[in-house]
Amino acid sequence: MPKTEIEVVAVGGWGEVGRNMTAVRVDDDVVIFDMGLHMPNYIKLTEEADELMGINETMLKRVDAVPLDQQIKEWRTNVRAIVVTHAHLDHIGAVPYIASKYNAPVICTPFSAAVLRSLLLDNKINIPNKIIQLKPGESLPIGSGLKIEFVRTTHSTVQTIIAALHTPKGAVIYANDYKLDNHPVLGKPPDYERFTELGKKGVLCLIQDCIYARDHRKTPSEEVAKKMLEDVLLEVDSKGKGIIVTTFASHIARLKTIAELGKKLKRKVVFCGRSIAKYSYAAKDAKIIDLEKYAEIMNYSRQTRRKLSEIQKKGKQKYLVVVTGHQGEPKSTLAKMINGTYPWNFSGDHVIFSASVIPAEINEANRAVMDKALVDAGARLFKDLHVSGHSSREDMRDIITMLKPKHIFPTHGDPDMMHAFNTLAAEMGFEMNETLHPMVSGQRKML
Protein backbone atom coordinates (compact mmCIF):
# COMPACT_ATOMS: atom_id res chain seq x y z
CA MET A 1 0.00 0.00 0.00
CA PRO A 2 1.52 3.38 -1.00
CA LYS A 3 2.60 5.73 1.78
CA THR A 4 0.36 8.76 2.37
CA GLU A 5 2.13 12.02 1.50
CA ILE A 6 1.15 15.22 3.35
CA GLU A 7 2.43 18.69 2.50
CA VAL A 8 1.69 21.97 4.30
CA VAL A 9 1.98 25.20 2.30
CA ALA A 10 2.13 28.63 3.94
CA VAL A 11 0.12 30.76 1.51
CA GLY A 12 -0.64 33.85 3.60
CA GLY A 13 -0.53 34.93 7.25
CA TRP A 14 2.75 33.16 8.05
CA GLY A 15 5.37 35.51 9.51
CA GLU A 16 2.76 38.28 9.40
CA VAL A 17 -0.56 39.21 10.98
CA GLY A 18 -3.59 38.81 8.71
CA ARG A 19 -4.47 37.52 5.21
CA ASN A 20 -4.58 33.99 6.57
CA MET A 21 -4.51 31.12 4.10
CA THR A 22 -2.97 27.65 4.40
CA ALA A 23 -3.07 24.73 1.95
CA VAL A 24 -2.69 21.11 3.01
CA ARG A 25 -2.15 18.42 0.38
CA VAL A 26 -2.92 14.80 1.25
CA ASP A 27 -1.67 12.78 -1.74
CA ASP A 28 -3.73 14.21 -4.64
CA ASP A 29 -6.34 16.00 -2.52
CA VAL A 30 -5.92 19.58 -1.27
CA VAL A 31 -7.79 21.42 1.48
CA ILE A 32 -7.48 25.18 1.91
CA PHE A 33 -7.95 26.69 5.34
CA ASP A 34 -9.14 30.32 5.43
CA MET A 35 -8.89 33.06 2.78
CA GLY A 36 -8.35 36.33 4.60
CA LEU A 37 -7.40 39.94 4.00
CA HIS A 38 -4.48 41.92 5.39
CA MET A 39 -6.63 44.40 7.27
CA PRO A 40 -4.37 47.51 7.55
CA ASN A 41 -3.63 47.35 3.81
CA TYR A 42 -7.29 46.67 3.03
CA ILE A 43 -8.41 49.62 5.17
CA LYS A 44 -5.99 51.92 3.33
CA LEU A 45 -7.42 50.75 0.03
CA THR A 46 -11.03 51.28 1.12
CA GLU A 47 -10.16 54.82 2.22
CA GLU A 48 -8.73 55.57 -1.21
CA ALA A 49 -11.09 53.54 -3.43
CA ASP A 50 -14.16 54.95 -5.17
CA GLU A 51 -17.11 53.22 -3.51
CA LEU A 52 -19.03 53.20 -6.80
CA MET A 53 -16.21 51.44 -8.67
CA GLY A 54 -15.78 48.64 -6.13
CA ILE A 55 -12.70 46.61 -5.24
CA ASN A 56 -11.23 43.68 -7.18
CA GLU A 57 -8.41 41.15 -6.78
CA THR A 58 -5.99 43.20 -8.88
CA MET A 59 -6.41 46.19 -6.57
CA LEU A 60 -6.02 43.96 -3.50
CA LYS A 61 -2.82 42.43 -4.90
CA ARG A 62 -1.42 45.87 -5.66
CA VAL A 63 -1.69 46.91 -2.01
CA ASP A 64 -0.61 43.48 -0.72
CA ALA A 65 -3.95 42.82 0.98
CA VAL A 66 -4.80 39.37 -0.39
CA PRO A 67 -3.02 35.98 -0.11
CA LEU A 68 -0.63 35.41 -3.03
CA ASP A 69 -2.01 32.03 -3.99
CA GLN A 70 -0.14 31.61 -7.28
CA GLN A 71 2.27 29.38 -5.34
CA ILE A 72 -0.42 26.65 -5.34
CA LYS A 73 -1.57 27.34 -8.89
CA GLU A 74 -0.73 23.78 -9.96
CA TRP A 75 -3.09 22.44 -7.26
CA ARG A 76 -6.21 24.32 -8.31
CA THR A 77 -7.94 21.30 -9.81
CA ASN A 78 -7.04 19.21 -6.75
CA VAL A 79 -8.70 21.43 -4.13
CA ARG A 80 -11.58 19.56 -2.52
CA ALA A 81 -12.67 22.16 0.05
CA ILE A 82 -12.11 25.72 1.23
CA VAL A 83 -12.60 25.63 5.00
CA VAL A 84 -13.32 28.94 6.77
CA THR A 85 -12.86 28.88 10.54
CA HIS A 86 -14.73 32.08 11.44
CA ALA A 87 -16.23 35.30 10.14
CA HIS A 88 -13.43 37.83 10.70
CA LEU A 89 -12.25 39.47 7.49
CA ASP A 90 -8.63 38.42 7.99
CA HIS A 91 -9.93 34.85 7.62
CA ILE A 92 -12.99 35.09 5.33
CA GLY A 93 -12.58 38.45 3.55
CA ALA A 94 -10.66 37.20 0.49
CA VAL A 95 -13.18 34.45 -0.34
CA PRO A 96 -15.24 36.72 -2.64
CA TYR A 97 -12.12 37.62 -4.64
CA ILE A 98 -10.17 34.36 -5.05
CA ALA A 99 -12.39 31.37 -4.17
CA SER A 100 -13.72 31.15 -7.75
CA LYS A 101 -10.29 29.96 -8.94
CA TYR A 102 -10.96 26.67 -7.19
CA ASN A 103 -13.64 24.16 -8.15
CA ALA A 104 -14.41 23.44 -4.50
CA PRO A 105 -17.12 24.26 -1.96
CA VAL A 106 -16.64 26.78 0.83
CA ILE A 107 -17.33 24.97 4.11
CA CYS A 108 -18.14 27.17 7.10
CA THR A 109 -20.53 27.59 10.01
CA PRO A 110 -24.03 29.06 9.48
CA PHE A 111 -22.91 32.42 10.92
CA SER A 112 -19.83 32.61 8.66
CA ALA A 113 -22.03 31.60 5.71
CA ALA A 114 -24.45 34.44 6.45
CA VAL A 115 -21.57 36.93 6.68
CA LEU A 116 -20.08 35.60 3.43
CA ARG A 117 -23.38 35.99 1.60
CA SER A 118 -23.58 39.56 2.87
CA LEU A 119 -20.01 40.31 1.68
CA LEU A 120 -20.83 38.93 -1.76
CA LEU A 121 -24.01 41.01 -1.95
CA ASP A 122 -22.30 44.19 -0.77
CA ASN A 123 -19.51 43.81 -3.31
CA LYS A 124 -21.85 42.71 -6.12
CA ILE A 125 -19.85 39.50 -6.59
CA ASN A 126 -21.09 36.06 -7.57
CA ILE A 127 -18.90 33.02 -6.95
CA PRO A 128 -19.57 29.58 -8.45
CA ASN A 129 -18.48 27.81 -5.27
CA LYS A 130 -21.18 26.05 -3.30
CA ILE A 131 -21.42 27.25 0.31
CA ILE A 132 -21.82 24.31 2.69
CA GLN A 133 -22.86 24.99 6.27
CA LEU A 134 -21.39 22.84 9.01
CA LYS A 135 -22.19 23.43 12.67
CA PRO A 136 -19.61 23.15 15.46
CA GLY A 137 -19.42 19.47 16.41
CA GLU A 138 -20.31 18.22 12.92
CA SER A 139 -18.09 16.57 10.30
CA LEU A 140 -18.17 15.99 6.54
CA PRO A 141 -16.35 13.52 4.23
CA ILE A 142 -14.24 15.18 1.52
CA GLY A 143 -11.84 13.77 -1.05
CA SER A 144 -10.53 10.22 -0.92
CA GLY A 145 -10.85 8.96 2.64
CA LEU A 146 -10.62 12.43 4.16
CA LYS A 147 -13.00 14.05 6.62
CA ILE A 148 -13.27 17.61 7.92
CA GLU A 149 -14.52 18.12 11.47
CA PHE A 150 -15.55 21.39 13.14
CA VAL A 151 -14.56 21.34 16.83
CA ARG A 152 -16.31 23.90 19.04
CA THR A 153 -14.21 26.67 20.56
CA THR A 154 -14.63 30.34 21.55
CA HIS A 155 -13.37 33.62 20.10
CA SER A 156 -14.47 37.24 19.73
CA THR A 157 -17.09 36.23 17.20
CA VAL A 158 -19.66 33.45 17.36
CA GLN A 159 -19.41 29.95 15.88
CA THR A 160 -15.63 29.99 15.65
CA ILE A 161 -14.25 26.50 15.17
CA ILE A 162 -10.96 24.64 15.27
CA ALA A 163 -10.79 22.52 12.12
CA ALA A 164 -9.63 18.91 12.16
CA LEU A 165 -8.72 17.32 8.84
CA HIS A 166 -8.73 13.57 9.37
CA THR A 167 -6.16 11.76 7.20
CA PRO A 168 -4.71 8.23 7.10
CA LYS A 169 -1.61 9.57 8.93
CA GLY A 170 -3.59 11.27 11.70
CA ALA A 171 -5.43 14.56 12.15
CA VAL A 172 -4.17 17.87 10.83
CA ILE A 173 -5.49 20.48 13.28
CA TYR A 174 -5.89 24.08 12.13
CA ALA A 175 -6.32 26.29 15.21
CA ASN A 176 -5.99 29.83 13.94
CA ASP A 177 -7.67 32.38 16.25
CA TYR A 178 -9.56 31.14 19.30
CA LYS A 179 -9.58 31.44 23.08
CA LEU A 180 -10.35 28.95 25.82
CA ASP A 181 -13.24 30.78 27.49
CA ASN A 182 -14.85 28.65 30.19
CA HIS A 183 -17.60 31.23 30.83
CA PRO A 184 -18.66 32.68 27.46
CA VAL A 185 -21.42 35.28 27.48
CA LEU A 186 -23.01 33.68 24.41
CA GLY A 187 -22.69 30.04 23.38
CA LYS A 188 -20.91 27.06 24.94
CA PRO A 189 -17.33 26.66 26.22
CA PRO A 190 -14.72 24.91 24.04
CA ASP A 191 -15.13 21.17 23.55
CA TYR A 192 -12.25 20.04 25.77
CA GLU A 193 -13.46 16.44 25.71
CA ARG A 194 -13.13 16.31 21.94
CA PHE A 195 -9.68 17.94 21.98
CA THR A 196 -8.53 15.24 24.40
CA GLU A 197 -10.09 12.47 22.28
CA LEU A 198 -8.31 13.78 19.18
CA GLY A 199 -5.03 13.76 21.08
CA LYS A 200 -5.55 10.11 22.05
CA LYS A 201 -6.49 9.08 18.50
CA GLY A 202 -3.40 10.74 17.04
CA VAL A 203 -2.72 14.28 15.81
CA LEU A 204 -0.12 14.49 13.07
CA CYS A 205 0.31 18.26 13.28
CA LEU A 206 -1.10 21.39 14.86
CA ILE A 207 -1.16 24.68 12.93
CA GLN A 208 -1.48 27.29 15.70
CA ASP A 209 -1.74 31.08 15.66
CA CYS A 210 0.91 32.80 17.77
CA ILE A 211 -0.29 36.42 18.09
CA TYR A 212 -0.21 36.43 21.92
CA ALA A 213 2.50 33.82 22.49
CA ARG A 214 4.50 36.53 24.32
CA ASP A 215 1.77 37.00 26.95
CA HIS A 216 2.44 34.70 29.92
CA ARG A 217 -1.18 34.33 31.00
CA LYS A 218 -4.51 32.74 30.26
CA THR A 219 -6.71 35.06 28.21
CA PRO A 220 -9.53 36.37 30.45
CA SER A 221 -13.12 35.32 29.85
CA GLU A 222 -15.64 37.53 28.05
CA GLU A 223 -17.33 37.70 31.48
CA VAL A 224 -14.47 40.05 32.48
CA ALA A 225 -15.30 42.46 29.65
CA LYS A 226 -18.94 42.32 30.73
CA LYS A 227 -17.94 43.34 34.28
CA MET A 228 -15.81 46.19 32.93
CA LEU A 229 -18.74 47.51 30.93
CA GLU A 230 -21.08 47.16 33.91
CA ASP A 231 -18.64 49.14 36.03
CA VAL A 232 -18.66 52.10 33.63
CA LEU A 233 -22.20 52.00 32.28
CA LEU A 234 -24.02 51.21 35.52
CA GLU A 235 -21.75 52.78 38.15
CA VAL A 236 -20.55 56.03 36.54
CA ASP A 237 -23.13 58.83 36.71
CA SER A 238 -24.40 59.50 33.18
CA LYS A 239 -27.67 61.29 33.99
CA GLY A 240 -28.47 63.86 31.34
CA LYS A 241 -25.54 62.75 29.18
CA GLY A 242 -25.32 60.99 25.88
CA ILE A 243 -23.70 57.54 25.83
CA ILE A 244 -21.94 56.37 22.68
CA VAL A 245 -20.31 52.92 22.65
CA THR A 246 -18.11 51.49 19.91
CA THR A 247 -16.90 47.91 19.62
CA PHE A 248 -16.12 45.23 17.04
CA ALA A 249 -19.13 44.79 14.77
CA SER A 250 -18.53 41.04 14.62
CA HIS A 251 -18.47 40.66 18.41
CA ILE A 252 -22.07 39.49 18.79
CA ALA A 253 -21.68 38.59 22.49
CA ARG A 254 -20.33 42.07 23.25
CA LEU A 255 -23.16 43.74 21.36
CA LYS A 256 -25.63 41.67 23.38
CA THR A 257 -23.98 42.73 26.66
CA ILE A 258 -23.99 46.42 25.70
CA ALA A 259 -27.65 46.28 24.64
CA GLU A 260 -28.67 44.52 27.87
CA LEU A 261 -26.87 47.16 29.94
CA GLY A 262 -28.60 49.89 27.95
CA LYS A 263 -31.93 48.38 28.93
CA LYS A 264 -30.85 48.35 32.59
CA LEU A 265 -30.17 52.07 32.25
CA LYS A 266 -33.71 52.41 30.87
CA ARG A 267 -32.29 53.81 27.64
CA LYS A 268 -33.38 52.95 24.12
CA VAL A 269 -30.55 51.13 22.36
CA VAL A 270 -29.68 52.03 18.77
CA PHE A 271 -27.06 50.31 16.58
CA CYS A 272 -25.64 52.52 13.82
CA GLY A 273 -23.31 51.41 11.05
CA ARG A 274 -23.29 49.16 8.02
CA SER A 275 -20.93 46.54 9.49
CA ILE A 276 -22.81 46.31 12.81
CA ALA A 277 -26.03 45.76 10.88
CA LYS A 278 -24.37 43.15 8.64
CA TYR A 279 -23.11 41.02 11.53
CA SER A 280 -26.29 41.49 13.56
CA TYR A 281 -28.46 40.25 10.70
CA ALA A 282 -26.04 37.36 10.11
CA ALA A 283 -26.49 36.28 13.74
CA LYS A 284 -30.25 36.31 13.21
CA ASP A 285 -30.00 34.39 9.92
CA ALA A 286 -27.85 31.75 11.66
CA LYS A 287 -30.47 31.49 14.44
CA ILE A 288 -27.93 32.44 17.12
CA ILE A 289 -29.56 35.61 18.47
CA ASP A 290 -31.97 38.23 17.17
CA LEU A 291 -30.38 41.53 18.19
CA GLU A 292 -33.36 43.43 16.78
CA LYS A 293 -35.15 42.36 19.97
CA TYR A 294 -32.52 44.29 21.92
CA ALA A 295 -31.87 47.32 19.71
CA GLU A 296 -33.07 49.36 16.77
CA ILE A 297 -30.62 48.78 13.91
CA MET A 298 -29.69 51.50 11.42
CA ASN A 299 -28.23 49.91 8.28
CA TYR A 300 -27.82 52.78 5.80
CA SER A 301 -26.32 56.27 6.05
CA ARG A 302 -29.62 58.06 5.51
CA GLN A 303 -31.21 56.02 8.32
CA THR A 304 -28.33 56.81 10.67
CA ARG A 305 -28.41 60.54 9.87
CA ARG A 306 -32.14 60.70 10.46
CA LYS A 307 -31.95 58.70 13.71
CA LEU A 308 -29.08 60.69 15.21
CA SER A 309 -30.94 63.91 14.48
CA GLU A 310 -34.06 62.49 16.12
CA ILE A 311 -32.07 61.39 19.20
CA GLN A 312 -30.72 64.88 19.77
CA LYS A 313 -34.18 66.38 19.44
CA LYS A 314 -35.80 63.90 21.84
CA GLY A 315 -32.92 63.97 24.32
CA LYS A 316 -29.61 62.08 24.23
CA GLN A 317 -30.07 61.00 27.85
CA LYS A 318 -32.84 58.64 26.69
CA TYR A 319 -30.58 56.60 24.40
CA LEU A 320 -27.50 54.41 24.27
CA VAL A 321 -25.98 54.56 20.79
CA VAL A 322 -23.66 51.82 19.51
CA VAL A 323 -21.57 52.85 16.51
CA THR A 324 -18.73 51.70 14.28
CA GLY A 325 -15.35 53.43 14.60
CA HIS A 326 -13.33 51.86 17.43
CA GLN A 327 -10.16 51.83 15.29
CA GLY A 328 -10.67 55.45 14.23
CA GLU A 329 -11.73 54.48 10.70
CA PRO A 330 -12.38 57.73 8.77
CA LYS A 331 -15.53 56.35 7.09
CA SER A 332 -17.04 54.97 10.31
CA THR A 333 -20.18 56.31 11.97
CA LEU A 334 -18.25 57.76 14.91
CA ALA A 335 -15.82 59.57 12.59
CA LYS A 336 -18.75 61.02 10.65
CA MET A 337 -20.34 62.22 13.89
CA ILE A 338 -17.09 63.98 14.71
CA ASN A 339 -16.52 65.58 11.30
CA GLY A 340 -20.10 66.82 10.98
CA THR A 341 -21.33 64.45 8.26
CA TYR A 342 -23.80 63.41 10.98
CA PRO A 343 -24.05 66.58 13.10
CA TRP A 344 -23.59 65.74 16.79
CA ASN A 345 -22.73 67.74 19.91
CA PHE A 346 -20.37 65.62 22.03
CA SER A 347 -20.12 68.06 24.94
CA GLY A 348 -20.43 66.11 28.20
CA ASP A 349 -21.11 62.78 26.44
CA HIS A 350 -19.57 59.50 27.56
CA VAL A 351 -17.77 57.80 24.66
CA ILE A 352 -16.85 54.20 25.45
CA PHE A 353 -14.34 52.20 23.45
CA SER A 354 -15.09 48.53 24.15
CA ALA A 355 -12.10 47.50 22.05
CA SER A 356 -8.35 47.76 22.07
CA VAL A 357 -6.41 49.44 19.26
CA ILE A 358 -5.18 46.76 16.86
CA PRO A 359 -1.41 47.34 16.72
CA ALA A 360 -0.92 48.68 13.20
CA GLU A 361 0.38 52.10 12.24
CA ILE A 362 -2.80 53.15 10.42
CA ASN A 363 -5.05 52.22 13.37
CA GLU A 364 -2.85 53.95 15.94
CA ALA A 365 -2.69 57.12 13.81
CA ASN A 366 -6.44 57.16 13.13
CA ARG A 367 -7.31 56.59 16.79
CA ALA A 368 -4.94 59.34 17.95
CA VAL A 369 -6.75 61.78 15.66
CA MET A 370 -10.17 60.57 16.78
CA ASP A 371 -9.38 60.62 20.51
CA LYS A 372 -8.06 64.19 20.33
CA ALA A 373 -11.11 65.35 18.37
CA LEU A 374 -13.46 63.81 20.95
CA VAL A 375 -11.64 65.37 23.89
CA ASP A 376 -11.56 68.73 22.10
CA ALA A 377 -15.33 68.40 21.55
CA GLY A 378 -15.87 67.99 25.30
CA ALA A 379 -16.49 64.23 25.45
CA ARG A 380 -15.46 62.04 28.36
CA LEU A 381 -13.57 58.98 27.10
CA PHE A 382 -13.52 55.46 28.55
CA LYS A 383 -11.03 53.29 26.65
CA ASP A 384 -10.00 49.62 26.51
CA LEU A 385 -13.11 48.09 28.09
CA HIS A 386 -12.15 44.87 26.39
CA VAL A 387 -10.64 41.41 26.65
CA SER A 388 -8.98 39.66 23.74
CA GLY A 389 -10.49 36.85 21.73
CA HIS A 390 -7.08 35.24 21.18
CA SER A 391 -5.29 32.49 23.07
CA SER A 392 -2.36 33.58 25.21
CA ARG A 393 0.75 31.52 25.95
CA GLU A 394 -0.83 29.37 28.67
CA ASP A 395 -3.91 28.64 26.54
CA MET A 396 -1.55 27.49 23.79
CA ARG A 397 0.26 25.26 26.26
CA ASP A 398 -3.08 23.71 27.27
CA ILE A 399 -4.22 23.05 23.69
CA ILE A 400 -0.87 21.42 22.85
CA THR A 401 -1.13 19.27 26.00
CA MET A 402 -4.63 18.11 25.02
CA LEU A 403 -3.92 17.49 21.34
CA LYS A 404 -0.42 15.98 21.72
CA PRO A 405 0.62 16.75 18.11
CA LYS A 406 3.67 15.08 16.57
CA HIS A 407 4.50 18.26 14.63
CA ILE A 408 3.67 21.90 15.23
CA PHE A 409 3.53 24.94 12.92
CA PRO A 410 3.29 28.54 14.23
CA THR A 411 1.18 30.77 11.99
CA HIS A 412 -0.55 34.18 12.08
CA GLY A 413 2.16 36.21 13.79
CA ASP A 414 5.09 38.49 13.06
CA PRO A 415 8.68 37.26 13.65
CA ASP A 416 8.68 38.29 17.33
CA MET A 417 5.41 36.46 17.96
CA MET A 418 6.69 33.39 16.17
CA HIS A 419 9.92 33.44 18.18
CA ALA A 420 7.90 33.55 21.41
CA PHE A 421 5.84 30.58 20.28
CA ASN A 422 8.99 28.69 19.32
CA THR A 423 10.31 29.08 22.87
CA LEU A 424 7.04 27.63 24.23
CA ALA A 425 7.24 24.71 21.79
CA ALA A 426 10.86 24.09 22.81
CA GLU A 427 9.81 24.05 26.48
CA MET A 428 7.31 21.32 25.57
CA GLY A 429 9.89 19.13 23.85
CA PHE A 430 9.51 20.09 20.19
CA GLU A 431 12.74 20.31 18.18
CA MET A 432 13.44 23.02 15.62
CA ASN A 433 13.06 21.79 12.03
CA GLU A 434 12.36 18.27 13.29
CA THR A 435 8.97 18.55 14.98
CA LEU A 436 8.72 22.38 15.13
CA HIS A 437 8.39 24.03 11.73
CA PRO A 438 8.40 27.85 11.61
CA MET A 439 7.62 29.02 8.07
CA VAL A 440 6.87 32.29 6.31
CA SER A 441 4.39 32.78 3.48
CA GLY A 442 5.63 31.04 0.36
CA GLN A 443 7.33 28.15 2.10
CA ARG A 444 6.21 24.53 2.32
CA LYS A 445 6.92 21.43 4.39
CA MET A 446 6.45 17.74 3.65
CA LEU A 447 5.41 15.47 6.54
Helices and strands as residue ranges (DSSP letters): E 6-12, E 21-26, E 29-33, H 39-48, H 57-62, G 69-78, E 79-83, H 89-92, H 95-98, G 99-101, E 106-108, H 110-122, E 131-133, E 139-142, E 146-152, E 161-167, E 170-175, H 192-201, E 203-209, H 222-235, E 243-247, H 252-264, E 268-272, H 274-285, G 291-293, E 296-298, H 301-314, G 316-318, E 319-323, H 333-339, E 350-354, H 361-376, E 380-382, H 393-403, E 407-411, H 415-427, E 444-446
